[in-house]
Amino acid sequence: MKRREFIVSSVAGSVGAGLANNPLTASSFDGTQPKPFAGRKILIAGGNFNTAFIRYMAQLTGKPRPKLLYLPTASADSANGVITWYRNCAPVNVEPSHQNSFIASTSQSRSWEEVFLPVDGIVCSGGNTLNQQAIWKAQGIDAILRQAWDRGIVLGGASAGSLCWFEEGTTDSRPKELSKVECLGFLKGSHSPHYDAEPGRRPLYQKLILSGQMKPGYACDNSAGIYFEDNLVKRVVATTPTAKVYYVSVEGGKIVEKVMEPEKIE
């Protein structure tokens, strides 16, 4: 057994064990694409969902030129974020689009189902996770995203765009200090993005898990991420050599942080 497979398979039982039978080998990146998984797929990053992650998401769709949609709700539909999205997509053979959440019926001619369900992948922006969740619930977008996931549309994002898929996690969405936020719950357990980039993330995440206030889960450095099939970890990836992913849990009354060594994607 390779070292990486041993580390990850020991992380969380059947969740980590999915890596040992990983259908997405290095051949995915050298021109030989295996048959894509037909079930539910999510690709997250702790931060920096850049061109490399977009390229990987495109491969996960199994389409020669997939339709990828950007949903910038958490950033209040930031125009700069939308521009960056199209810039990051430019080197990849995809058909990019975006959908604002701050809309008016006079200018929004399609339903949410008509917007989200015909695409092959949906990338959610970073920003304020608490506001994102409230808007999605008020608009019914949360239910449509669940339909998209169930249909095999690849979901993903970084920061608020990674946290949103889990049951809960740590957020900077409220005043003064980091806090807990509850999210969609597609992925079981908890999540902490920006694990290496923001000093308060690691101690709070460990404190909440140790106290039982938060479920065990996955912490991602910026530029590192995880690909899930259903709720199984299938691949751990990164775009820089130092970025890591961790499974954080409690064993014997003590916090345990297990490194999940990533494979590099470009």
ABEGO torsion letter per residue (X at the ends): XBAAAAAAAAABEAAAAAAAABABBAAAAAGBBBBBBABBBBBBBABGBBAAAAAAAAAAAGBABBBBBBBAAAAGGBAAAAAAAAAAAAABBBBBBBBBABBBAAABABBAAAAAAABABBBBBBEBAAAAAAAAAAAGAAAAAAAAAAAGBBBBEBEAAAAAABABEBBAABBGBBBBBBBAGABBEBBBBGAAABAAAAAAAAAAAAAGABBBBBBBBBGBBBBBBEABBABBBBABAABBBBBBBBBGGBBBBBBBBBBBBX
